[in-house]
Amino acid sequence: MKDFFAGKVVWITGASSGIGEALVRAFASGGSRVIASSNDHGGLKRVAEECSAMKGSVTCVPFDLADTSGIREIVDMTARKEGRIDILLNIGGISQRALLIETPLSLDRRIMEINYFGTIAVTKAVLPHMIAGGGGQIAATSSITGRFGFPLRSAYSASKQALHGFFETLLIEHRKDNIRVSVLIPGRVQTAISLHALTSEGKEHGKMDDGQKGGVTAARAAEQIIRGLRRNKREILVGSRELLMLKIRKYLPSLFFRIAGRIKPM
Ligand SMILES: NC(=O)c1ccc[n+]([C@@H]2O[C@H](COP(=O)([O-])OP(=O)(O)OC[C@H]3O[C@@H](n4cnc5c(N)ncnc54)[C@H](OP(=O)(O)O)[C@@H]3O)[C@@H](O)[C@H]2O)c1
Protein backbone atom coordinates (compact mmCIF):
# COMPACT_ATOMS: atom_id res chain seq x y z
CA MET A 1 0.00 0.00 0.00
CA LYS A 2 1.34 3.50 -0.83
CA ASP A 3 1.21 6.17 1.83
CA PHE A 4 -2.39 7.27 1.04
CA PHE A 5 -3.49 6.35 4.58
CA ALA A 6 -0.13 7.01 6.27
CA GLY A 7 -0.45 8.66 9.68
CA LYS A 8 -4.20 8.00 9.83
CA VAL A 9 -5.70 6.37 12.91
CA VAL A 10 -7.53 3.31 11.59
CA TRP A 11 -9.73 1.19 13.87
CA ILE A 12 -10.32 -2.35 12.58
CA THR A 13 -12.65 -4.89 14.22
CA GLY A 14 -12.34 -8.59 13.37
CA ALA A 15 -8.60 -7.91 13.42
CA SER A 16 -7.42 -11.27 14.79
CA SER A 17 -8.18 -13.33 11.69
CA GLY A 18 -8.98 -13.42 7.98
CA ILE A 19 -9.96 -10.20 6.20
CA GLY A 20 -9.54 -7.99 9.28
CA GLU A 21 -6.07 -9.36 9.98
CA ALA A 22 -5.04 -8.79 6.34
CA LEU A 23 -6.28 -5.19 6.60
CA VAL A 24 -4.31 -4.63 9.82
CA ARG A 25 -1.13 -5.79 8.05
CA ALA A 26 -1.82 -3.63 4.99
CA PHE A 27 -2.60 -0.45 6.95
CA ALA A 28 0.21 -0.97 9.48
CA SER A 29 2.78 -1.55 6.75
CA GLY A 30 1.50 1.56 4.95
CA GLY A 31 2.23 3.76 7.98
CA SER A 32 -1.25 4.00 9.54
CA ARG A 33 -1.71 3.84 13.32
CA VAL A 34 -3.93 0.80 13.69
CA ILE A 35 -6.27 0.00 16.57
CA ALA A 36 -7.01 -3.73 16.35
CA SER A 37 -10.09 -5.25 17.96
CA SER A 38 -11.70 -8.66 18.31
CA ASN A 39 -12.58 -10.90 21.23
CA ASP A 40 -9.48 -13.04 20.75
CA HIS A 41 -6.80 -11.44 22.97
CA GLY A 42 -4.10 -13.97 21.94
CA GLY A 43 -4.85 -13.60 18.25
CA LEU A 44 -4.68 -9.80 18.45
CA LYS A 45 -1.37 -9.96 20.32
CA ARG A 46 0.09 -12.24 17.64
CA VAL A 47 -1.00 -9.89 14.83
CA ALA A 48 0.32 -6.82 16.70
CA GLU A 49 3.68 -8.48 17.38
CA GLU A 50 4.07 -9.55 13.76
CA CYS A 51 3.26 -6.00 12.63
CA SER A 52 5.64 -4.40 15.11
CA ALA A 53 8.41 -6.63 13.73
CA MET A 54 7.72 -4.82 10.41
CA LYS A 55 7.76 -1.45 12.26
CA GLY A 56 3.96 -1.14 12.08
CA SER A 57 2.03 0.57 14.84
CA VAL A 58 -0.79 -1.60 16.21
CA THR A 59 -2.63 -1.11 19.51
CA CYS A 60 -4.85 -3.96 20.68
CA VAL A 61 -8.28 -3.11 22.11
CA PRO A 62 -10.11 -6.39 22.70
CA PHE A 63 -13.86 -6.54 23.28
CA ASP A 64 -16.83 -8.78 22.55
CA LEU A 65 -19.15 -7.49 19.82
CA ALA A 66 -21.94 -9.50 21.48
CA ASP A 67 -21.68 -7.37 24.63
CA THR A 68 -22.60 -3.87 23.53
CA SER A 69 -22.97 -2.49 27.07
CA GLY A 70 -19.33 -1.46 27.49
CA ILE A 71 -18.50 -0.44 23.92
CA ARG A 72 -19.05 3.32 24.23
CA GLU A 73 -16.73 3.53 27.23
CA ILE A 74 -14.02 1.53 25.41
CA VAL A 75 -14.33 3.77 22.34
CA ASP A 76 -14.29 7.03 24.35
CA MET A 77 -11.21 5.91 26.28
CA THR A 78 -9.38 4.83 23.12
CA ALA A 79 -10.31 8.02 21.23
CA ARG A 80 -8.99 10.12 24.14
CA LYS A 81 -5.72 8.15 24.14
CA GLU A 82 -5.22 8.24 20.35
CA GLY A 83 -6.36 11.84 19.95
CA ARG A 84 -8.64 11.05 16.99
CA ILE A 85 -10.13 8.26 14.86
CA ASP A 86 -9.91 8.82 11.10
CA ILE A 87 -11.18 5.50 9.77
CA LEU A 88 -13.39 2.75 11.24
CA LEU A 89 -13.48 -0.60 9.46
CA ASN A 90 -16.18 -2.85 10.94
CA ILE A 91 -14.98 -6.27 9.81
CA GLY A 92 -15.81 -8.57 12.77
CA GLY A 93 -18.62 -11.02 12.27
CA ILE A 94 -19.81 -14.59 12.52
CA SER A 95 -21.59 -16.89 10.07
CA GLN A 96 -24.19 -19.64 10.27
CA ARG A 97 -24.61 -23.17 8.94
CA ALA A 98 -28.15 -24.15 9.94
CA LEU A 99 -31.54 -24.51 8.28
CA LEU A 100 -33.91 -21.80 9.46
CA ILE A 101 -36.47 -24.35 10.68
CA GLU A 102 -33.81 -25.80 12.99
CA THR A 103 -32.36 -22.47 14.13
CA PRO A 104 -33.60 -21.51 17.62
CA LEU A 105 -34.54 -17.87 18.10
CA SER A 106 -31.68 -17.53 20.59
CA LEU A 107 -29.24 -18.23 17.75
CA ASP A 108 -30.96 -15.74 15.41
CA ARG A 109 -30.51 -13.19 18.19
CA ARG A 110 -26.85 -14.08 18.83
CA ILE A 111 -25.92 -13.65 15.17
CA MET A 112 -27.89 -10.40 14.98
CA GLU A 113 -26.24 -9.21 18.21
CA ILE A 114 -22.69 -9.70 16.87
CA ASN A 115 -23.10 -8.83 13.19
CA TYR A 116 -25.65 -6.03 13.47
CA PHE A 117 -25.92 -4.58 17.00
CA GLY A 118 -22.20 -4.98 17.74
CA THR A 119 -21.29 -3.24 14.51
CA ILE A 120 -23.71 -0.35 14.95
CA ALA A 121 -22.74 0.06 18.61
CA VAL A 122 -19.08 0.61 17.64
CA THR A 123 -20.13 2.94 14.83
CA LYS A 124 -22.44 5.05 17.00
CA ALA A 125 -19.68 5.36 19.62
CA VAL A 126 -17.01 6.36 17.07
CA LEU A 127 -19.20 8.77 15.08
CA PRO A 128 -19.19 11.76 17.52
CA HIS A 129 -15.38 11.59 17.72
CA MET A 130 -15.11 11.64 13.94
CA ILE A 131 -17.53 14.54 13.63
CA ALA A 132 -15.60 16.48 16.30
CA GLY A 133 -12.42 15.79 14.32
CA GLY A 134 -13.89 17.21 11.10
CA GLY A 135 -14.93 13.96 9.42
CA GLY A 136 -13.84 10.43 8.68
CA GLN A 137 -14.45 7.22 6.81
CA ILE A 138 -16.52 4.27 8.02
CA ALA A 139 -17.00 0.83 6.46
CA ALA A 140 -19.22 -2.08 7.42
CA THR A 141 -18.89 -5.65 6.17
CA SER A 142 -21.93 -7.17 4.56
CA SER A 143 -21.75 -10.20 2.24
CA ILE A 144 -23.23 -11.20 -1.08
CA THR A 145 -25.83 -12.91 1.13
CA GLY A 146 -26.56 -9.42 2.47
CA ARG A 147 -28.07 -8.86 -0.98
CA PHE A 148 -30.01 -12.13 -1.26
CA GLY A 149 -31.22 -15.03 0.87
CA PHE A 150 -29.14 -18.20 0.85
CA PRO A 151 -29.57 -21.72 2.31
CA LEU A 152 -28.25 -22.28 5.84
CA ARG A 153 -27.70 -18.52 6.30
CA SER A 154 -31.14 -17.15 7.32
CA ALA A 155 -29.94 -15.16 10.37
CA TYR A 156 -26.59 -14.34 8.79
CA SER A 157 -28.22 -13.00 5.63
CA ALA A 158 -30.74 -11.01 7.69
CA SER A 159 -28.01 -9.49 9.88
CA LYS A 160 -26.04 -8.41 6.83
CA GLN A 161 -29.11 -7.03 5.01
CA ALA A 162 -29.87 -4.92 8.09
CA LEU A 163 -26.42 -3.32 7.84
CA HIS A 164 -27.25 -1.92 4.38
CA GLY A 165 -30.21 0.03 5.77
CA PHE A 166 -28.23 1.41 8.71
CA PHE A 167 -25.11 2.40 6.79
CA GLU A 168 -26.98 3.91 3.85
CA THR A 169 -28.85 6.10 6.34
CA LEU A 170 -25.57 7.00 8.05
CA LEU A 171 -24.22 8.15 4.71
CA ILE A 172 -27.25 10.30 3.98
CA GLU A 173 -27.56 11.84 7.47
CA HIS A 174 -23.85 12.58 7.94
CA ARG A 175 -22.61 13.58 4.51
CA LYS A 176 -22.79 17.14 5.86
CA ASP A 177 -20.27 16.16 8.56
CA ASN A 178 -17.81 14.83 5.98
CA ILE A 179 -18.44 11.21 7.01
CA ARG A 180 -17.73 8.87 4.10
CA VAL A 181 -19.40 5.46 4.21
CA SER A 182 -18.70 2.22 2.38
CA VAL A 183 -20.37 -1.18 2.62
CA LEU A 184 -18.06 -4.09 1.82
CA ILE A 185 -19.71 -6.95 -0.04
CA PRO A 186 -17.47 -10.03 0.01
CA GLY A 187 -18.30 -13.13 -1.97
CA ARG A 188 -15.92 -15.92 -1.07
CA VAL A 189 -12.69 -15.28 0.79
CA GLN A 190 -10.30 -17.95 2.14
CA THR A 191 -10.66 -17.36 5.90
CA ALA A 192 -11.77 -19.19 9.02
CA ILE A 193 -15.35 -17.89 8.68
CA SER A 194 -16.91 -21.32 8.00
CA LEU A 195 -14.91 -22.93 10.85
CA HIS A 196 -16.50 -20.57 13.40
CA ALA A 197 -19.97 -20.50 11.76
CA LEU A 198 -22.70 -21.52 14.20
CA THR A 199 -24.79 -24.67 13.77
CA SER A 200 -28.37 -25.06 15.03
CA GLU A 201 -26.97 -26.29 18.38
CA GLY A 202 -24.95 -23.10 18.71
CA LYS A 203 -21.71 -25.03 18.19
CA GLU A 204 -18.95 -24.18 15.72
CA HIS A 205 -19.36 -25.78 12.29
CA GLY A 206 -15.62 -26.59 12.45
CA LYS A 207 -15.12 -27.25 8.72
CA MET A 208 -13.42 -25.31 5.98
CA ASP A 209 -16.16 -25.24 3.35
CA ASP A 210 -15.37 -25.64 -0.35
CA GLY A 211 -16.78 -22.14 -0.91
CA GLN A 212 -14.10 -20.69 1.37
CA LYS A 213 -11.33 -22.84 -0.06
CA GLY A 214 -12.11 -21.63 -3.57
CA GLY A 215 -12.30 -17.96 -2.63
CA VAL A 216 -9.78 -15.15 -3.07
CA THR A 217 -7.09 -14.85 -0.39
CA ALA A 218 -7.58 -12.50 2.54
CA ALA A 219 -4.64 -10.43 1.29
CA ARG A 220 -6.33 -10.03 -2.11
CA ALA A 221 -9.59 -9.10 -0.35
CA ALA A 222 -7.72 -6.42 1.64
CA GLU A 223 -6.29 -4.99 -1.60
CA GLN A 224 -9.76 -4.80 -3.16
CA ILE A 225 -11.13 -3.13 -0.02
CA ILE A 226 -8.33 -0.57 0.19
CA ARG A 227 -8.73 0.33 -3.50
CA GLY A 228 -12.45 0.90 -2.90
CA LEU A 229 -11.82 2.97 0.24
CA ARG A 230 -9.36 5.20 -1.61
CA ARG A 231 -12.02 5.85 -4.23
CA ASN A 232 -14.63 6.37 -1.51
CA LYS A 233 -16.97 3.83 -3.14
CA ARG A 234 -20.37 3.38 -1.49
CA GLU A 235 -20.26 -0.37 -2.14
CA ILE A 236 -17.04 -2.33 -2.45
CA LEU A 237 -17.29 -5.75 -4.06
CA VAL A 238 -14.75 -8.26 -2.77
CA GLY A 239 -14.11 -11.60 -4.42
CA SER A 240 -14.18 -13.11 -7.86
CA ARG A 241 -16.62 -14.92 -10.18
CA GLU A 242 -19.18 -15.62 -7.44
CA LEU A 243 -19.99 -11.88 -7.46
CA LEU A 244 -21.93 -12.57 -10.67
CA MET A 245 -24.72 -13.82 -8.39
CA LEU A 246 -25.39 -10.20 -7.41
CA LYS A 247 -26.17 -9.31 -11.03
CA ILE A 248 -28.28 -12.44 -11.51
CA ARG A 249 -30.31 -11.61 -8.37
CA LYS A 250 -30.80 -8.02 -9.51
CA TYR A 251 -31.50 -8.42 -13.21
CA LEU A 252 -32.68 -12.04 -13.56
CA PRO A 253 -34.51 -12.77 -10.28
CA SER A 254 -36.45 -15.77 -11.68
CA LEU A 255 -33.21 -17.41 -12.72
CA PHE A 256 -31.71 -16.59 -9.30
CA PHE A 257 -34.52 -18.35 -7.44
CA ARG A 258 -34.24 -21.38 -9.77
CA ILE A 259 -30.50 -21.81 -9.14
CA ALA A 260 -29.98 -20.52 -5.56
CA GLY A 261 -31.26 -23.72 -3.96
CA ARG A 262 -28.99 -25.83 -6.15
CA ILE A 263 -25.72 -24.11 -5.24
CA LYS A 264 -23.74 -26.13 -2.69
CA PRO A 265 -24.14 -24.03 0.48
CA MET A 266 -21.02 -25.41 2.20
N1 LIG B 1 -14.79 -15.13 4.24
C1 LIG B 1 -15.83 -14.95 3.47
O1 LIG B 1 -16.01 -15.68 2.46
C2 LIG B 1 -16.82 -13.85 3.76
C3 LIG B 1 -17.88 -13.67 2.87
C4 LIG B 1 -18.79 -12.67 3.11
C5 LIG B 1 -18.67 -11.86 4.22
N2 LIG B 1 -17.64 -12.08 5.10
C6 LIG B 1 -17.57 -11.20 6.27
O2 LIG B 1 -16.25 -10.74 6.44
C7 LIG B 1 -16.03 -10.43 7.82
C8 LIG B 1 -14.68 -11.01 8.25
O3 LIG B 1 -14.79 -12.42 8.24
P1 LIG B 1 -13.58 -13.38 7.84
O4 LIG B 1 -13.97 -14.06 6.61
O5 LIG B 1 -12.31 -12.66 7.90
O6 LIG B 1 -13.71 -14.47 9.02
P2 LIG B 1 -12.80 -14.84 10.26
O7 LIG B 1 -11.44 -15.19 9.80
O8 LIG B 1 -13.57 -15.85 11.03
O9 LIG B 1 -12.71 -13.47 11.10
C9 LIG B 1 -13.80 -13.01 11.86
C10 LIG B 1 -13.30 -11.97 12.83
O10 LIG B 1 -14.44 -11.47 13.56
C11 LIG B 1 -14.16 -11.55 14.95
N3 LIG B 1 -15.34 -11.81 15.77
C12 LIG B 1 -16.26 -12.80 15.61
N4 LIG B 1 -17.13 -12.77 16.61
C13 LIG B 1 -16.76 -11.75 17.44
C14 LIG B 1 -17.25 -11.24 18.66
N5 LIG B 1 -18.32 -11.76 19.28
N6 LIG B 1 -16.62 -10.17 19.22
C15 LIG B 1 -15.52 -9.63 18.64
N7 LIG B 1 -15.00 -10.09 17.48
C16 LIG B 1 -15.61 -11.13 16.89
C17 LIG B 1 -13.21 -12.73 15.07
O11 LIG B 1 -12.47 -12.66 16.26
P3 LIG B 1 -12.78 -13.62 17.53
O12 LIG B 1 -11.70 -14.63 17.47
O13 LIG B 1 -12.71 -12.70 18.66
O14 LIG B 1 -14.11 -14.26 17.37
C18 LIG B 1 -12.32 -12.53 13.85
O15 LIG B 1 -11.31 -11.60 14.14
C19 LIG B 1 -17.23 -10.97 8.58
O16 LIG B 1 -18.10 -9.90 8.89
C20 LIG B 1 -17.89 -11.90 7.59
O17 LIG B 1 -19.27 -12.03 7.80
C21 LIG B 1 -16.72 -13.05 4.89
The ligand as an ORCA input file, in Angstrom:
! r2SCAN-3c Opt
* xyz 0 1
  N     -14.794    -15.128      4.243
  C     -15.832    -14.952      3.470
  O     -16.010    -15.680      2.463
  C     -16.822    -13.855      3.761
  C     -17.878    -13.665      2.866
  C     -18.795    -12.667      3.113
  C     -18.667    -11.864      4.224
  N     -17.641    -12.076      5.097
  C     -17.568    -11.203      6.271
  O     -16.249    -10.737      6.439
  C     -16.028    -10.425      7.819
  C     -14.685    -11.012      8.249
  O     -14.786    -12.423      8.243
  P     -13.579    -13.379      7.839
  O     -13.969    -14.062      6.607
  O     -12.309    -12.660      7.901
  O     -13.712    -14.469      9.021
  P     -12.799    -14.839     10.260
  O     -11.436    -15.194      9.795
  O     -13.571    -15.849     11.026
  O     -12.713    -13.474     11.099
  C     -13.799    -13.009     11.858
  C     -13.304    -11.969     12.831
  O     -14.438    -11.466     13.556
  C     -14.158    -11.547     14.946
  N     -15.338    -11.808     15.765
  C     -16.261    -12.803     15.613
  N     -17.135    -12.765     16.613
  C     -16.762    -11.746     17.438
  C     -17.251    -11.245     18.659
  N     -18.316    -11.764     19.282
  N     -16.620    -10.175     19.217
  C     -15.520     -9.626     18.635
  N     -14.998    -10.087     17.480
  C     -15.612    -11.126     16.886
  C     -13.208    -12.732     15.066
  O     -12.474    -12.662     16.261
  P     -12.779    -13.616     17.527
  O     -11.703    -14.632     17.471
  O     -12.710    -12.702     18.662
  O     -14.106    -14.262     17.366
  C     -12.318    -12.531     13.850
  O     -11.310    -11.604     14.137
  C     -17.231    -10.967      8.585
  O     -18.102     -9.902      8.890
  C     -17.885    -11.899      7.588
  O     -19.265    -12.028      7.802
  C     -16.720    -13.052      4.894
*
